[in-house]
Amino acid sequence: MPVPQVVIVGRPNVGKSSILNWQAGKLVSVVDPTAGVTRDRVKYLMNEGDRYFELVDTGGIGIVDADDLSEDIERQIQMAIDEATLILFVVDGNTGVTPLDKVVAERLRKLDKPKLLVVNKCDSTKTDLEVAEFYGLASAPLIQTSVKANRARTDLLKQIVALLPPAAESEQEEGAELAAMPELKIAIVGRRNVGKSTFINALAEEERVIVSEIAGTTRDSVDIRFELDGKSFVAIDTPGVRKRNSLANDIEYYGLVRAQKSIRRADVVFMFFDATETISRVDKQLVDEIQQHYKPCIFVVNKWDLGLDKEMTAERWSEYLISTFATMRHVPVAFITAKESRNIKKLINLAQSIYKQARERVSTGQLNRVLKQAIELNKPPSRMNRMPKIFFATQVSTEPPTIVVKCNDPELFDDSWKRYLLGYFREELPFREVPIKVYLRGRSDEDPADESEG
């Protein structure tokens, strides 16, 4: 039996996304005064005592979307309602009952599912006497909340748990597994309209996020769990990124921030490119972000079925990427057609392979044998009338693999030789396709460290 779904519904601007973030204790869903910010279903796994449930944020019912995505948003809302175990009907305590609240109430009244009426934005007890008008909206318990004033957060959580059906024997086990299982987290990043959401839906084997030709459809970072060959994964769909000087509003700015955060919390990053387009400044910004955080990465060239009509073969595309991102030569390149689910399983298998590389740890003996071979083949040249000497090396960490090389003086090793050593380590150690950190340290730990990376 799946973990219960607690779905938050209501008209726009009643604070649904704020309630999700408030209960989660972290920024999960985009919050902005602009109506219609949330478009996809945004989920977060909650745990209260021995109960687990997923809290699901949805788009505002009745929204007229500026990008003509109203039908797509409505379909996402309906899918969430269909899957709901419990519905949180959220209204605004400041505005009172509106005609659109009544439309939402009529829609929910037909459902034979438990409901909780949440009168939000009750920042002060002065409005408590006015809450009576909301009772007519639903035959359900009522609770007053305020995210701003942190009012009734715990009470809301307790009421949710009380209204859930009795826990199935498998719920606690499944919920605990969802919370603790070593899922491989994959962030899918790229500029607008490269096919990230289409790829996510192909993985989930359902319409989990909205797909549209309109740029900027995805605004939240949406986590989608899926399984392949008995293994669990989390795909993180991120908003498409524009050039920094083209960010039109706060929604787009937070979308950029979310893409950056998704890169940081991912185990592997899929950097998407459009086979029909050239590499852009935005692509370079994202690759730079990936590199700065030493994330295992795969360059994914999507829409390959369209790109085949041009002269850019797979070999030429790979050369194009390597020449553009010279410091990322180790990154593997994959070619897919997300719309037709072509090569997707191979891509996920490749992600598992490079994640395994990032977690590898080699023995000190093996590492020093490789180090000795590197020095014998190409000794570091003398510098400042002094001969650089290396004593030993040890791997001190993984994700990324981090190697400390003890020497007489880090200042004696020039950049070209450090690049050579890094490349030799990559070729001879099980880290061929992932970033590596190499630190040169003097005899004393207090000596300044010299770092090479790639």
C-alpha positions as CSV (number, residue, x, y, z in Angstrom):
1,M,0.0,0.0,0.0
2,P,1.5,3.4,-1.0
3,V,2.2,6.1,1.6
4,P,-0.9,8.3,2.1
5,Q,-1.2,11.5,0.0
6,V,-2.4,14.6,1.8
7,V,-3.3,17.1,-1.0
8,I,-3.5,20.8,-0.5
9,V,-6.1,22.5,-2.7
10,G,-7.8,25.9,-2.9
11,R,-8.1,28.9,-5.1
12,P,-5.0,31.0,-5.9
13,N,-3.2,33.1,-3.3
14,V,-4.5,31.4,-0.2
15,G,-1.0,30.3,0.9
16,K,-1.0,26.6,-0.1
17,S,2.7,26.7,-1.0
18,S,3.5,28.5,2.2
19,I,1.8,25.8,4.2
20,L,3.8,23.1,2.5
21,N,7.1,24.9,3.2
22,W,6.0,25.6,6.8
23,Q,5.2,22.0,7.6
24,A,8.3,20.7,5.8
25,G,10.5,23.2,7.6
26,K,12.3,24.1,4.4
27,L,11.8,25.9,1.1
28,V,10.2,23.2,-1.1
29,S,7.7,25.1,-3.2
30,V,8.0,28.6,-4.8
31,V,6.1,31.3,-2.9
32,D,5.3,34.5,-4.7
33,P,2.4,37.1,-4.6
34,T,1.9,36.4,-8.3
35,A,-1.2,34.1,-8.7
36,G,-0.5,30.8,-10.5
37,V,3.2,30.3,-9.5
38,T,2.7,26.6,-8.7
39,R,1.9,24.5,-11.7
40,D,3.1,21.0,-11.1
41,R,2.4,18.7,-8.1
42,V,5.1,19.4,-5.5
43,K,5.6,16.6,-2.9
44,Y,7.3,16.3,0.4
45,L,7.5,13.2,2.6
46,M,6.4,14.0,6.2
47,N,6.8,12.0,9.4
48,E,4.9,12.4,12.6
49,G,5.4,9.7,15.2
50,D,5.0,6.4,13.5
51,R,3.0,7.9,10.6
52,Y,4.4,8.8,7.2
53,F,2.5,10.7,4.5
54,E,3.3,12.9,1.5
55,L,2.2,16.5,1.6
56,V,1.3,17.6,-2.0
57,D,1.1,21.2,-3.2
58,T,-1.1,21.9,-6.3
59,G,-1.9,24.8,-8.5
60,G,-4.6,27.2,-7.6
61,I,-8.1,26.0,-8.7
62,G,-9.6,28.5,-11.2
63,I,-6.3,30.2,-12.2
64,V,-6.2,31.8,-15.6
65,D,-2.6,31.1,-16.5
66,A,-0.7,33.8,-18.4
67,D,1.0,31.2,-20.5
68,D,-2.2,29.4,-21.5
69,L,-1.4,26.4,-19.4
70,S,-4.6,26.4,-17.4
71,E,-5.8,23.0,-18.8
72,D,-2.4,21.4,-18.0
73,I,-2.5,22.9,-14.4
74,E,-6.1,21.6,-14.0
75,R,-5.1,18.1,-15.1
76,Q,-2.3,18.1,-12.5
77,I,-4.7,19.2,-9.8
78,Q,-7.2,16.5,-10.7
79,M,-4.6,13.8,-10.7
80,A,-3.5,14.9,-7.2
81,I,-7.2,14.9,-6.0
82,D,-7.8,11.4,-7.5
83,E,-4.7,10.1,-5.6
84,A,-5.5,11.9,-2.4
85,T,-6.0,10.1,0.9
86,L,-6.9,13.4,2.7
87,I,-7.7,16.8,1.3
88,L,-6.6,20.1,2.9
89,F,-9.1,22.7,1.6
90,V,-7.3,26.0,2.2
91,V,-9.0,29.4,2.4
92,D,-7.9,32.9,3.3
93,G,-9.1,34.2,6.7
94,N,-8.5,37.8,5.7
95,T,-10.6,38.0,2.6
96,G,-13.5,35.9,3.9
97,V,-15.5,33.5,1.6
98,T,-15.1,34.4,-2.1
99,P,-17.1,33.1,-5.1
100,L,-14.2,31.0,-6.2
101,D,-14.0,29.4,-2.7
102,K,-17.6,28.3,-3.2
103,V,-16.6,26.8,-6.6
104,V,-13.8,24.8,-5.0
105,A,-16.2,23.7,-2.2
106,E,-18.8,22.5,-4.6
107,R,-16.1,20.4,-6.5
108,L,-14.8,18.9,-3.3
109,R,-18.3,18.2,-1.8
110,K,-18.8,15.4,-4.4
111,L,-15.8,13.5,-3.2
112,D,-16.1,10.7,-0.6
113,K,-12.8,11.5,1.0
114,P,-11.8,12.9,4.4
115,K,-11.2,16.7,4.3
116,L,-9.8,19.3,6.7
117,L,-10.8,23.0,6.2
118,V,-7.7,25.2,6.8
119,V,-8.5,28.9,7.3
120,N,-5.1,30.3,6.7
121,K,-3.6,33.8,7.2
122,C,-5.3,34.2,10.6
123,D,-2.3,36.2,11.8
124,S,-4.3,37.6,14.8
125,T,-7.0,36.3,17.1
126,K,-9.0,39.5,16.3
127,T,-10.5,37.7,13.3
128,D,-11.5,34.5,15.2
129,L,-15.1,35.6,15.5
130,E,-15.4,36.0,11.8
131,V,-14.4,32.4,11.0
132,A,-17.9,31.1,11.3
133,E,-18.7,32.0,7.7
134,F,-16.3,29.3,6.5
135,Y,-18.2,26.4,8.1
136,G,-20.7,26.3,5.3
137,L,-18.0,25.5,2.7
138,A,-17.4,21.9,3.8
139,S,-18.6,19.3,6.1
140,A,-15.2,18.9,7.7
141,P,-13.2,19.9,10.8
142,L,-11.9,23.5,10.7
143,I,-8.5,24.8,11.9
144,Q,-7.2,28.3,11.9
145,T,-3.5,28.8,10.9
146,S,-1.0,31.5,10.1
147,V,2.3,30.7,8.5
148,K,3.4,34.3,9.1
149,A,2.6,34.2,12.8
150,N,3.6,30.5,13.1
151,R,0.1,29.8,14.5
152,A,-1.1,26.2,14.9
153,R,1.7,24.5,13.0
154,T,1.8,21.5,15.4
155,D,-2.0,21.4,15.7
156,L,-2.4,21.2,12.0
157,L,0.1,18.3,11.8
158,K,-1.8,16.5,14.6
159,Q,-5.2,17.0,12.9
160,I,-3.8,15.6,9.6
161,V,-2.6,12.5,11.3
162,A,-5.9,12.1,13.2
163,L,-7.8,12.2,9.9
164,L,-5.7,9.7,8.1
165,P,-7.2,6.2,7.8
166,P,-5.7,3.6,10.1
167,A,-2.1,2.8,9.2
168,A,-1.6,-0.3,7.0
169,E,1.0,-2.7,8.3
170,S,3.2,-1.8,5.4
171,E,2.9,2.0,5.8
172,Q,5.6,2.5,8.5
173,E,8.0,0.2,6.7
174,E,7.4,1.8,3.3
175,G,7.5,5.3,4.7
176,A,10.7,4.6,6.6
177,E,12.2,3.2,3.5
178,L,11.3,6.3,1.5
179,A,12.8,8.5,4.1
180,A,16.0,6.5,4.5
181,M,16.7,4.4,1.4
182,P,19.9,5.2,-0.4
183,E,18.2,6.6,-3.5
184,L,20.4,7.9,-6.3
185,K,19.5,11.6,-6.6
186,I,19.7,12.9,-10.2
187,A,19.3,16.6,-11.0
188,I,18.2,17.4,-14.5
189,V,19.3,20.9,-15.4
190,G,19.6,22.9,-18.6
191,R,18.2,26.0,-20.2
192,R,14.6,26.4,-21.2
193,N,12.9,24.0,-23.6
194,V,15.6,21.3,-23.8
195,G,13.1,18.6,-22.8
196,K,13.8,18.1,-19.1
197,S,10.1,17.7,-18.2
198,T,9.5,15.3,-21.1
199,F,12.4,13.2,-19.8
200,I,11.0,13.2,-16.2
201,N,7.6,12.0,-17.4
202,A,9.3,9.2,-19.4
203,L,11.1,8.1,-16.2
204,A,7.9,8.3,-14.1
205,E,5.9,6.6,-16.9
206,E,3.1,9.2,-16.2
207,E,2.4,12.9,-16.7
208,R,4.1,13.9,-13.5
209,V,5.1,17.4,-14.7
210,I,3.6,19.7,-17.3
211,V,5.2,19.6,-20.7
212,S,4.7,22.6,-23.0
213,E,6.4,24.3,-25.9
214,I,6.1,27.5,-23.7
215,A,9.5,28.3,-22.2
216,G,9.7,28.4,-18.4
217,T,6.8,26.1,-17.7
218,T,8.5,24.4,-14.7
219,R,8.9,26.8,-11.8
220,D,9.6,24.5,-8.8
221,S,12.3,21.8,-8.4
222,V,10.1,18.7,-8.4
223,D,11.3,15.4,-6.9
224,I,10.0,12.4,-8.7
225,R,10.7,8.9,-7.3
226,F,11.0,6.0,-9.7
227,E,12.4,2.5,-9.8
228,L,14.4,0.7,-12.4
229,D,15.6,-2.9,-12.2
230,G,14.6,-3.0,-8.5
231,K,16.6,0.1,-7.6
232,S,15.2,3.4,-6.3
233,F,16.0,6.8,-7.8
234,V,14.9,10.4,-7.3
235,A,14.9,12.6,-10.4
236,I,14.9,16.3,-9.6
237,D,13.2,18.3,-12.4
238,T,14.5,21.9,-12.3
239,P,13.3,25.1,-13.8
240,G,14.8,26.1,-17.1
241,V,17.4,28.8,-16.7
242,R,17.7,32.1,-18.6
243,K,20.6,34.5,-18.8
244,R,21.0,36.4,-15.5
245,N,20.3,39.7,-17.2
246,S,17.1,38.3,-18.7
247,L,15.5,37.2,-15.4
248,A,12.1,38.8,-15.7
249,N,10.8,38.5,-12.1
250,D,11.2,37.0,-8.7
251,I,9.7,33.7,-9.9
252,E,12.4,33.3,-12.5
253,Y,15.1,34.3,-10.0
254,Y,14.0,31.7,-7.5
255,G,13.9,29.2,-10.3
256,L,17.6,29.9,-10.9
257,V,18.3,29.5,-7.2
258,R,16.4,26.2,-7.2
259,A,18.4,24.9,-10.1
260,Q,21.6,25.8,-8.3
261,K,20.4,24.1,-5.1
262,S,19.3,21.0,-7.0
263,I,22.9,20.7,-8.4
264,R,24.3,20.9,-4.8
265,R,22.1,18.2,-3.4
266,A,22.3,15.8,-6.3
267,D,24.5,12.7,-6.5
268,V,24.7,13.0,-10.3
269,V,23.8,15.8,-12.6
270,F,22.3,15.4,-16.1
271,M,23.3,18.6,-18.0
272,F,20.8,18.7,-20.9
273,F,21.6,20.2,-24.3
274,D,19.3,20.6,-27.3
275,A,20.6,18.7,-30.4
276,T,19.1,21.4,-32.6
277,E,20.8,24.4,-30.8
278,T,24.3,25.6,-30.2
279,I,25.8,25.9,-26.7
280,S,24.7,29.0,-24.9
281,R,26.0,31.3,-22.2
282,V,23.4,29.8,-19.8
283,D,24.8,26.3,-20.6
284,K,28.2,27.5,-19.6
285,Q,26.9,29.1,-16.4
286,L,25.3,25.8,-15.4
287,V,28.4,23.7,-16.3
288,D,30.4,26.1,-14.2
289,E,28.1,25.6,-11.2
290,I,28.4,21.8,-11.6
291,Q,32.2,22.0,-11.8
292,Q,32.4,24.3,-8.7
293,H,30.6,21.7,-6.6
294,Y,32.6,18.7,-8.0
295,K,29.4,16.9,-9.1
296,P,29.6,13.7,-11.2
297,C,27.9,14.8,-14.5
298,I,26.7,13.5,-17.8
299,F,26.3,15.7,-20.8
300,V,22.9,14.7,-22.3
301,V,22.2,15.7,-25.8
302,N,18.4,15.5,-26.2
303,K,16.1,15.7,-29.2
304,W,18.6,13.5,-31.1
305,D,15.9,12.5,-33.6
306,L,15.7,16.1,-34.7
307,G,19.4,16.7,-34.6
308,L,20.1,13.8,-37.0
309,D,18.9,15.9,-39.9
310,K,21.9,18.1,-39.5
311,E,25.6,17.5,-40.1
312,M,26.3,17.2,-36.4
313,T,27.1,13.5,-35.8
314,A,27.4,12.1,-32.3
315,E,31.2,12.2,-32.7
316,R,31.2,15.9,-33.7
317,W,28.8,16.8,-30.9
318,S,31.2,15.1,-28.4
319,E,34.1,17.0,-29.9
320,Y,32.0,20.2,-29.7
321,L,31.3,19.7,-26.0
322,I,34.9,18.8,-25.1
323,S,36.3,21.8,-27.0
324,T,33.8,24.1,-25.3
325,F,34.3,22.7,-21.8
326,A,37.9,21.7,-21.9
327,T,38.2,21.3,-18.1
328,M,35.3,18.8,-18.2
329,R,36.9,16.4,-20.7
330,H,36.2,13.5,-18.3
331,V,32.4,13.9,-18.5
332,P,30.7,11.2,-20.5
333,V,28.2,12.2,-23.3
334,A,24.9,10.5,-23.9
335,F,22.4,11.0,-26.8
336,I,18.7,10.5,-26.1
337,T,15.2,11.2,-27.5
338,A,13.2,11.8,-24.3
339,K,9.9,12.1,-26.3
340,E,10.3,8.5,-27.5
341,S,12.0,7.2,-24.3
342,R,15.0,6.3,-26.5
343,N,18.3,5.4,-24.7
344,I,16.8,6.5,-21.3
345,K,17.6,3.2,-19.5
346,K,21.2,3.3,-20.8
347,L,21.5,6.8,-19.4
348,I,20.3,5.8,-15.9
349,N,22.7,2.8,-15.9
350,L,25.5,5.2,-16.8
351,A,24.5,7.5,-13.9
352,Q,24.9,4.5,-11.6
353,S,28.3,3.8,-13.0
354,I,29.8,7.2,-12.5
355,Y,28.2,7.5,-9.0
356,K,30.0,4.3,-8.1
357,Q,33.2,5.9,-9.3
358,A,32.7,9.0,-7.2
359,R,32.3,6.7,-4.1
360,E,35.4,4.5,-4.8
361,R,38.2,4.4,-2.4
362,V,41.6,3.0,-3.3
363,S,44.2,1.6,-0.9
364,T,47.2,3.7,0.0
365,G,49.4,1.0,-1.4
366,Q,47.7,1.1,-4.8
367,L,47.7,4.9,-4.9
368,N,51.4,5.1,-4.1
369,R,52.2,2.5,-6.8
370,V,50.4,4.7,-9.3
371,L,52.1,7.8,-8.0
372,K,55.5,6.2,-8.3
373,Q,54.8,5.2,-11.9
374,A,53.7,8.8,-12.7
375,I,56.9,10.2,-11.4
376,E,59.1,7.7,-13.2
377,L,57.4,8.5,-16.5
378,N,57.5,12.3,-16.0
379,K,59.6,13.7,-13.2
380,P,58.5,17.2,-11.9
381,P,61.0,19.7,-13.2
382,S,63.2,21.7,-10.8
383,R,62.0,25.2,-9.9
384,M,63.7,28.2,-8.1
385,N,66.9,26.1,-8.1
386,R,65.2,23.5,-6.0
387,M,64.2,20.0,-6.7
388,P,60.5,19.1,-5.9
389,K,60.1,15.9,-4.0
390,I,57.1,13.7,-3.3
391,F,57.0,11.4,-0.3
392,F,53.6,9.6,-0.4
393,A,49.9,10.0,-1.2
394,T,46.7,9.0,0.5
395,Q,43.0,9.2,-0.4
396,V,41.2,11.1,2.4
397,S,37.7,11.3,1.1
398,T,35.1,10.3,-1.6
399,E,32.4,12.2,-3.5
400,P,34.6,13.6,-4.9
401,P,37.6,11.4,-4.6
402,T,40.1,13.5,-2.7
403,I,43.8,12.7,-2.7
404,V,46.5,14.4,-0.5
405,V,50.1,14.2,-1.8
406,K,52.8,14.9,0.7
407,C,55.8,16.8,-0.7
408,N,58.7,19.0,0.3
409,D,57.2,22.2,-0.9
410,P,53.9,22.7,-3.0
411,E,55.3,25.9,-4.5
412,L,57.9,23.8,-6.4
413,F,55.3,22.1,-8.6
414,D,54.2,24.0,-11.7
415,D,50.6,23.9,-13.1
416,S,51.4,21.7,-16.1
417,W,52.9,19.0,-14.0
418,K,50.0,19.1,-11.6
419,R,47.6,18.7,-14.5
420,Y,49.7,15.8,-15.7
421,L,49.5,14.1,-12.3
422,L,45.7,14.6,-12.1
423,G,45.3,13.1,-15.6
424,Y,47.5,10.1,-14.7
425,F,45.5,9.5,-11.6
426,R,42.3,9.6,-13.6
427,E,43.6,7.1,-16.2
428,E,45.1,4.6,-13.7
429,L,42.6,4.8,-10.9
430,P,38.9,4.0,-11.0
431,F,37.9,7.7,-11.3
432,R,37.9,8.1,-15.1
433,E,34.6,9.9,-15.5
434,V,34.3,11.9,-12.2
435,P,35.8,15.0,-10.7
436,I,38.9,14.5,-8.6
437,K,40.6,16.8,-6.0
438,V,44.3,16.6,-5.5
439,Y,46.0,18.5,-2.7
440,L,49.8,19.0,-2.5
441,R,50.9,19.5,1.1
442,G,54.2,20.2,2.7
443,R,55.8,18.2,5.5
444,S,53.8,20.1,8.1
445,D,50.0,20.2,8.1
446,E,50.3,23.9,8.7
447,D,52.0,24.4,5.3
448,P,49.7,26.0,2.7
449,A,47.9,23.4,0.6
450,D,48.0,23.6,-3.2
451,E,45.0,22.2,-4.9
452,S,44.5,20.7,-8.3
453,E,41.1,19.7,-9.5
454,G,39.4,18.2,-12.6
